[in-house]
Amino acid sequence: MKKIKHIIFQFLLLILCSYSTNANMFIPKDSVRQKAKLHWGYIFSFNNCYRFNCNYNKSNSFVKNYIDSINTKQIPDYGYYFGLTISKKNSEKFFTELFLLWKDFNFKTKTENDNLHPVYHIYSFYFISVPLFINYTFFSRKYFSFFIGTGITPDIKINAKDVVGIDNMEYYHRNIQCHSLFINGSGKLGVNIGDKYTQLILFTNASYSFNGIKKSTFIGNNTYTQHLYHYGIGINLTF
């Protein structure tokens, strides 16, 4: 945890240093920024993560009940991502964004109902991601803009592990295989600040691994797919 906090602190410090060299006042709508085609920036988002297991064999009541029982034991946990962005203005209303992100997502599964000695599986996923977004500008005023975006995110797994915890103590680690391709949605509020180029974007985001992060097999060669959801809020400072 200390290492994570140190990385986040350094990333935020880098943002502040970049901002201090660019920001000094609000800018009007018809500024140089509105005419520029390319912008780069930093992004950070804090997310809540959750796993949902999907059974495609609806006719088998045993399989359905088994998967439903697993889903009742899923517990959301924190996650975050940060990285670099580059955006390109395509027209008056549309612009595209490309990201390079480090992602850390976690969720938990409660495997025992003994409240005195609860047993948890704590899943952690570490990805390098390259999301591609297309955004539509709903309105643009003198100092503010509002836009929505959607896109896809292929993830490159760096590490994924399953840690078993009993009474808040970690007992063993197990590396797991996974893959993911996320679809994303986002609502964004842009505030023009700084000199001729700087914009602070506050955003909400939600993502879903539509192809699943992993397929699992249980009794009778029945299979189910594990999907990962995450949603959160973040900031994006662009120049």
Secondary structure, 3 states (H helix, E strand, C coil): CHHHHHHHHHHHHHHHHHHHCCCCCCCCCCCHHHHCCEEEEEEEEEEEEEEEEECCCCCCHHHHHHHHHHHCCEEEEEEEEEEEEEEEECCCCEEEEEEEEEEEEEEEEECCCCCCCCEEEEEEEEEEECCEEEEEEEEECCCEEEEEEEEEEEEEEEEEEEEEEECCEEEEEEECCCCCEEEEEEEEEEEECCCCCCEEEEEEEEEEECCCCEEEEEHHHEEEEEEEEEEEEEEEEEC
